[in-house]
Amino acid sequence: RHVAVRTLGGPLPAFAASASAAAALAPCPAGAFAAMRVFQTPAARRAMASGPAIEHIRNFGISAHIDSGKTTLTERVLFYTGRIKEIHEVRGRDGVGAKMDSMELEREKGITIASAATYCAWRAEGVEHHMNLIDTPGHVDFTIEVERALRVLDGAVMICCGVGGVQSQTVTVDRQMKRYNVPRIVFINKLDRYGADPFLVLGQVRTKLGLNVQPIQLPIGEEDNFKGVCDVITRTARYYEGDSGMTRRVDDVPAALKDRVEELRAKLFETLADVDDEFAEVFLENEDVPVDAVHAAIRRSTLACKFSPMLMGSAYKNKGVQDLLDAVCRYLPSPLDRENKAMNAEDESEEVQLEMDPNKPFVGYAFKIQDHPQAGQVTYMRIYQGKLAKGDQVVNMMNGKRLSVKRLVRMHSDEVKDVNAASAGDIIALAGVECESGATFTDGRAKVTCSSMFVPEPVMSLSVSAGREDQAKFQKALRRFQREDPTFQVEVKQDTNETIISGMGELHLDIYCERMRREFKVDSLETGEPKVNYRETVTQRASYDFTHKRQSGGRGQYGKVIGYFEPVPTEEQSDHKEGIEFVNKLTGQEIPPNYVPAIEKGFRAVTTKGLLTGNPVINMRVVLEDGQAHEVDSSAESFQAAASGAFQQFYQDAAPVVLEPLMAVQVTFPSEFQSQAMQTLNQREGSIQSSAAATSDTTTVDAIVPLRRMFGYSSELRSVTQGQGEFSMEFKTYEAMPTQRQEELVTAYKKRLYEERVASS
């Protein structure tokens, strides 16, 4: 058997084989939906005009650790589906750069900074599938981009580097996928690289991520000799030939690999039989299991998040990408396969089931906003119910404002294409609509809100300032960045008028400062030293009994509060990461119930600045047991002041300590530099967790290091490894810092307060 298939998504249709259709085989115009380089029939054009059938929509993202080949893979997907006419590489080596890295900084640094959306079409099993694809960043500093993409996507492709395997951000991405129950396909990339071992990576995926994974492909050749893959299900070999791997040649499995293919096939069937009862019956009743039954079982178990198929290839060498697209269509869910719920806007404890029905009341979720040079603010929206058309009126459930949809668009990286309407299940964008990220939109009939996504707290701060002539541009940039990115926060210190920006890491803040200079022309921008975001907490129980009393002529102020502070137990802390927990244990009527919210407000306000270092207090429980009110002099303000006074007078009795952020750091370097690399971690107070050989000549070390010691680590690591070492880090937890370092912080804070008092007097 030796079949050559000229594909971009399956065999050419019958009409394309006729001589009369030769002229029709010209390339499709840019921006057209094209699964193959053939003209669209009138029927196809009518189908596209009315929108794709919901069951043929695939909303999926590509996620992985940094430098695993996400953007390179996305570039091939766009090429094979006809969305772009030629392939360009990451880092803009050819002066153009990858399509999805539209930002100048992305092309310069060779990393994805903001998730980029596009759409394309692919013909699989004779059916045209419409795909909404989001390419996400791999760097932990931009993890919110992955978070909000997975919040609205139905499925995902998780890439693992064939050399690096499961790395730190792979673990983070896995956690995010599990948070939103996103079914996934695993793709082992870079099999052409020296040291690539897909089965070593398979073991890591199973042990480190706890996933039930089986390969459905086997590589033909290794490293430089990687030529194609064997399909374990159909027992065929696939080779990718011709211009940019456009031609998939199907052949017999090489004799040397036949036994291995049969072994993997048997393991695949056994695994599927364990997780899918329907397949177990077919498996037991048939000696030769039908291929369709295998595909159906993989799809069912993938949708149930009980199993993930593993595919293999090399995006850079144009091998395996078309098979991955077939797998996305076969195994990942359509919007109909996912259950989506919202909350009743009037009673958030009540869940409301959303239906993928275009005739139901409209519900959409704005998961990302972005400023576009031509279209203004572009709001990316997932439509969960109903349909949306240009000219429709929608209600922002966050603030109750009614808006008119003046322009509806599809985004292709930074390109905008106008559309007239979109229906349930689709991902679309509104142009020129002012709103915040995370807003729910309805047509006014559905009184619901979509649940918000998880937003991690910033761990690093930086003071920034600009000259008087650049102030307008500086403020505009800060407002825009805050709207775009929930993890980017801005605070103006009232006492010093200093502007503090906070984010997820050094790179995160560096990128925003660079964007201010480039995009907003804030040439006078100056930055201070990076600052770690410390926290405070208490370590023992302490009672408080405080009376706020003030008499000044007319009506006075009176409020008395009694209770205690205590640390939140470790096992409960995940629910109270930020702020305090307030518990009302009043039994009598000494304090009227209408004053309790004011007491809580007082405690919450005063604990935003702890007394040791001025940083927020976390993991502290404030219990209100008793108190006293005055018929005339008590008020909400009085009890708010009483709460503040109680904290300031009795906080020290609870033995407060300063907490610092600890980072999970993963360092990879050539094994010959192991002693030097380990020494850099030890010198930075690092606690080595594990050390293992990543490949035959590289080592990966996992360590826990205080964030305050990680500044400038990149330069030091490159220096001791001759430029070959790399590292990634993510926030792990807050922990009490060493006593000596804490005392230094407390002394510095007291000195600053004294200087401010002297200056003000």
Steps between C-alpha positions, in 0.01 A plus 500: 500500500653837401262796493600863441246747636540869405354645818433795706219326676403187311468384137386744234128483418388333182436825310866601545617200299321608182672703229224758509584578860870560437455875505327475833814373673644849541582606856213635708501874567666607826260485793264248337408183686702238316573144602653425160635715223181462295216738431194494723184367342177707522371253758817544707471876475138488617600274792774741602269800470253344740782398734648156571288229662565495874605134499776587252649785705822439693607762754845397616826643627864402477679508838841391623818595681698785345692410183314174434396609151145633551527795262697294245223239505229766466682643197485156332132462588426832329705398196345156454147638545565770239481799736852613408686444173852448635668398823707743708698409807499626859741786587446650154822346365380574147395854589130403515446280806223256591148619419369457855788702653365831373661715772846638417629392841379141440693476174808657654513280812366184334231448766122531502389779733126526433276215389404541135176376344436386146253289307537248220328199347610139455337211319511180703308182420327680212363780720611863512579604859517863612781558750551786745860470613681687778881491523596567863827612666723244669674732744361488854496882521217499242305211650179707514491478119483120525247521785248711311543299179426171678202664673316524165651224284344158458822305450877537492818368345770466764846497345798336665850546365648164395827602670388710801197286583268609783634832632380745764251691284369169359393420857333842532316458169387153608362647824312768304352242261382291793350811668267553203463128408643559152547180293838488333720335239870463582745577218870413538685758291861546387565131431764610247717642781804325644404313819126485423333202670118494475463197725703661778262798472204259504619367837536855635147593386364199686700544822530880533157595365307185593343476154370182340684527168573253220682575174298448182811555290856367489788705354686368196866578557662706775644851524655598160351187343142573613299440180136449600267307729322168513125518570442240772123487437503445120840321489634735233806722463477872419771702328487876444652598169497769234497875554489567878372148571177563309471143370413224742618171355334193655703178483549169679655497845877431477573134579727595793214685672210257443539318833526829689185632329307185599626532858386864525167411333431232760583739786278770349203260474548375857511857634187600306318189620580598860349850467219443249242225558360522147843437349566219749206307350624555144855404602387173660262403218727575202836354416569787259353816655349741241700822456185711539434343840852593615460865389157518668640359826792743502258788444262391781778445753678824402180701545453339842860603591579135573755463223723707270637376167866577430621601154854569383682718250721798430322824416824669391572216253134496383430147622185380677300824498227383260444189714467724805231704321314178418521402867365841613194446278459136602562508874458850644151621594266722304312763706208252516717253692574741785276594790500873572339662801440857611379652825168669559583873518246548780609193701856389423458178695258380230658346190339540158565252219600667170392336176684506166182615330504808269130559572543540877569839669852621426780446759865580426816527711772760431818315591766734359527858381766654282561838339531479121652782294214497246202348682542667842424279800442143387306282745541125450176322581385141529131463414345245735135535400290668233644705215646845448472719192635837398263772627368293794458652846681322785516558876826494698398306812796643692364855500152468343586723201330434166729512196453481125715253304630726226765264368540121525834353392711188483865538597788345307789597729506879446278495189130583524224353282144632529213253535126560525402243765620215721320228693532292816827311524703747299782734607466850359617853578319831550677808369463838666315381813626636834496236774718315749647156452273236660166673426190297411277635221135406444214628287320612817272196514752269669583626850817297547874549551777260399736391774825692509839349431776442754737801519826447691629777724803705384831411666725787393478880493689782332485877541460688170491868411491719190579862422231768496485509119430123487247481787191474274654213298629336820156499665333380179743206480437401863121510453520291185729237654273467803198440276690243294666303779336419838840408650646845422414734787570870556510681834583862577647541850304780667786611723774515233289528180715216365350275227552130570431233236465136607511182294594134477877540469800692374434425132131589532579850629794547261273429203242756610769765555639429154151521350452841663815624328424345160123510459422813700827689443555563874867584444552646848391179680714419803482190717614432855637181650262199483325433830373171637138493615530384861207409726441485876313249715451404865635190671296477821160586642461843664190657655395858436273732700491853366272799556491788256364806680506861391301796631517838323208723587196356322448137415802288595644171372484172689567139409639206695619171346615182677637183340825339391746460211634157404693344210295316238600128515730389218243261349250786462739761363438428130159665539641814664815583306431870494357709781357385831212275599235676710274291727200644684432315829276760665225342710317785668385842381782702655601600145205554262537271193505797260842605642671163433578573130670825610715306749600252228574787262719663766705186557540435126611858434756515779654159421594607147806655669657285772685669782834325444579599139185663362414194290155332495408251774391154380393170657364672814156434645329789678222381734246746644350366826357797688498878529283793592308778324365834620145602414603847380873506433546169315516494120652295218801734497548453877513122473725518194741710706468255791603210275799698375604588854467140619736382226758769564504442876488119519660379171846466658355264767433245222876470425491621140767397246593608149433252218698494178412338165688179422542402136514154346807531277597251229850531353625307196868502402770281340610236751863616485393820684308323775716609794503867389124508438423334835725752672299791354185360661664431835640854513149634449359308801351238269372168631574228241195274456621266226769457237464273199650444156272662241697343214833322472690828535261744673380518861182648647491623859185596691542736795303730731658847514385827665390748233713777658811296402400437136571847360775484238512120507466469123831683439683299767374167367604587144840606630579171678359278222656682203158624392345152487302494825134601522247520780132559570324581825151535637351604832464210743401632843553762768724404792640678807833658412824466702498704823800716412360593159160573659657732755675690220167553323322610819781746587496645146120543518516676838774730370291589194194578719713723725644689203151553355375637835794738526453616140127564551555695823 
